[in-house]
């Protein structure tokens, strides 16, 4: 059998390590460097010499290993396993819908601009793809209303900022997600919104079957009391977690204890703007609405800055001891 037949066998069943090993042997017999690359990556343990050899092979032959995918896949962000591409960033212009070598990719970040529909995402060759990020607005119908079922379990969308800018067909496609039966993690980036603008999401069929929903916001300083009241009104058909993620702050809400357990993550030093946003969020909660708060900071915390947040939490009489960053003073 020719090497192309073994490549086809791998793309038909990407989890078949036996086909990859045979392919490596066939390619090494003909002096093709891809064979050595596959064989080295399939070793259960690799020493430093093998790692350096892999780096050199990929540096010298990256475009040849990618084949037609080199026209779409960016050099940065690539992850290779057992000689094949499994993670990447790519511009999907609709020219590689029929390319079989997509079959091994499990995670894909789309780098299209908002005017370019990523038609490859509905390709039958993307059989291993589970996580897709940065899908532009033009890809909503391409992904969520595809003619065939897609295997994706996690999808995040970019923009368009205000839901009012979406077409009715785009909102309907996202609400129903009829082509994504296995979808469990949904992310939507919104630049700004009013609570009433999210009714399309709270009442969507897709919302209740999610394990997590992440809303990317310009600022997370919103009325958490109103958000919590709306979530309570939805009853049991809600995700296991709702994440409100801004550039500086991230808030994780879980339905346990009636949405009264929250995890606040601070991604920047506690400068004035961050403290103000955190204060506004906490102050918007009813006094009986919070029973536990965990705080995590990615940066060292100044004692005076964190003291301001601690003073706010004391207004909640039923609040259990707050988990503060280690070493933070009061």
JORAFEN-V795189 format. One record per helix or strand of 2 or more residues. SS is the DSSP state (H for helix, E for strand). FROM is the first residue (numbers start at 1). LEN is the number of residues. If there is no record, write none. Layout:
# JORAFEN-V795189
SS|FROM|LEN, SS|FROM|LEN
This chain:
# JORAFEN-V795189
H|3|10, H|17|13, H|33|9, H|48|24, E|79|3, E|84|7, H|100|5, E|107|4, H|119|4, E|131|5, H|137|8, E|154|4, H|163|3, H|168|9, E|185|5, H|195|8, H|205|4, E|212|5, H|224|10, E|241|5, E|249|6, H|256|4, E|261|6, H|272|12, E|292|6, H|303|11
